[in-house]
């Protein structure tokens, strides 16, 4: 059996990604991963305490990137509201940033969104919606404090709309769109949703 070097660890992560993509988290076998790499199951568990720790290793860099991006957009949105620049919130230049993020580690996002049942990521989409609703409510409150006229939308309506928006957004991952296909689709998505957001918020 090979020594448990960094090279072996990296090979385990690479093999695990393929197994998770093919079988999903729940149906992936640690024994099969160990066999593919040429180490014992005991050796694999020396590297990763359990299957979820291995899944984390595969997807955490992409998850960190997503969280950093989300927080930067949130900070920028608050800054624009403070500057009375609500119109800029609809800036579609963020499409490029979203695509850069998704396509930097496309497989990891596919694992998070569609192959993560049984892990802490299995409600990823719903968690985004909850997070987004909280932040939108904060933006509305800030705008109202600044005497900016903005319409209040029922939370349950917003939840449905946000779920539809993010569900559509991540279809580019589920359908294995090329970068070019994704660019075209996301522009269509924005063309569809942006007038609706403007209408319901009256901004």
N, C-alpha and C positions, 0 to 999 in steps of 0.2 A: 504493500500500500504506500502511496506517495506521502511525503511529509505534508503537514497542513500549512503550507506556505501561503503568502499573499496571492501568488499566482493561482494556487488551488482554490482559494477563497473566491477570487474573481471568476474563475471558471464555474464554480458552484452557482454564483449569482447569475451568470449568463445562461447556464442550463436551466436554472429555476425560472427565469423569465419566460423561456420557451415553453416549459411545462405549464406554468400558470396561464399563459396565453391560450394554450391548446385545451386545457382541462378545467380552468377556473381554480380558485383557491381550494374550494372544498374537495375537489376530486383529484388534486395533485398529490402524488405519493413522494414522501421524503426518501423512501427506499429506492424509487426509480431515479431520483436525482443523484443519490449517492452512487448508484450503479453506473449511470451515464458518465459521471466524473471519474469513477474508478477508485472511490474511497469507501470505507465501511460506513454503515448507518451511524455507528457510535462516533466515528470521526466527524460526520456531518453535524451531529448534535454537539460536538465540541466547538464547532464554528458558529452554529446558530442554535439557541436553546430550544426553539420550536419552529413550526412551519410559519407562524405569523411573524416571527422575528426575521425569517428569511424573506417573506413577502415585503415587510417593511424596508428591508435593505434594498430591494429592487425598486420600490416606488417612492421612497421618502425624498430623494432629491427632487423629483418632479413635484411632489406635494409641497415641499419647501418653496420651490419656485412659484407655484401657484399662489401660495399664501403671501409671499413677498409682493407679487404683482397685484393681488387684490388690495393689500394694504396701501400700496403706492397710489392706486387709482382712488381709493377712499380718501387719502390725504389730499390728493389733487382736487377732488370734487369739493371737499370742505373749503379748500383755499379759494376755489372759484366762486363758491357761494358767498364767502366773506368779501370777495371783490365785486359782488353784485354781477357776476358774469355767468348767470344760469344758462345762457345760450350755449356757452362753451361745453357744458356737460354733455351735449349731444355730439360733440366732436367725434367723427368716425375714424380718426387716425389710429384709434386704439385697436382697430381690426388687425393691423400689422403686428402690434405687440401681442395680441392674443394668439395669432398664428405662430409667431416666433416661439412663444412659450409651448404651445401644443406640439409643434413639429420638432422641437429640440429633443423631446423624449416621447414620441408618439405612442410607443408600446406601453410605457409606464402609465400614461393617461388612459389607455384602453383597459389596462389592468384595474386601475382605480375605479373607473366608471362602470365597467361591464363584467369584470372577473373577480370582484372582491367580496362576494357573499360569504359570510362567515368571519369577516375581519372588521376592524373598526372603521374601515372605509366604505362599508356596504351602503351606507346612507349618504354618500358624498353629495349627490344631487340635492336631496332634501335639506342637507346641512347648509349648502350654499344658499338655498332659498331662504331659510331661516335667518341666516347671516345678512343676506341682502335686504330682507324686510326690516330688520332692526336698523340697518344703516340708512335705508330710505326714510324711515320714520324720523331718524335723527336729522337728516337733511331737511325734511319738511319743517321740523321744529325750528331749526336754525333760520330757514328762510322766513318763517312767520315772525320770528323774533326781530328780523331785520325789516319787517313790514313789506316783504315781497309777496305779492299776491300769488298764491299757489293753492290748488285744489287738494282736498283730502280724499283719499280713496279708501273704501272699506278694506280692512286687512285681508279678509277672505278672498276678495277680488284680486288684490295684489299678489297673494300667494299663488292663485291659479295662473295668473299671467306670468309671474316670475318662473314658475315651474315649466310653463310652455316655452318660455324664451330660452332658458338654460337647457331644457331637454332638446330643443331644436339645435342649439349651438353645438352640443356635444354629439349630434348625429354625424358630424364630419369625422369623428373618431370611430364610431360604430360602423360606418359604411366604408371606412378606409379610403376616404377621399384623398386625392393628391393635393398638394399645396395649392395648385392652380384651381382645382375644383372647389376647394374650401374657400378661397378668396372670392370666387363668384357667388358661392352660396351665402357666405356671411354678409356680403353686400346686399343680397336679396333679403336676408333676414332683417337687416337694419332698415332697408327701405320699407319693409312690412311693419315692423314694430315702432320705429321712431315716430311716425305720425300719430300712432295710437297713444304713445306715452305723452306726447305734446297735448293731445286732445284731453286726456283724462286729468292731467296735472294743470292744464291751462297755462303752461309756461312755454 
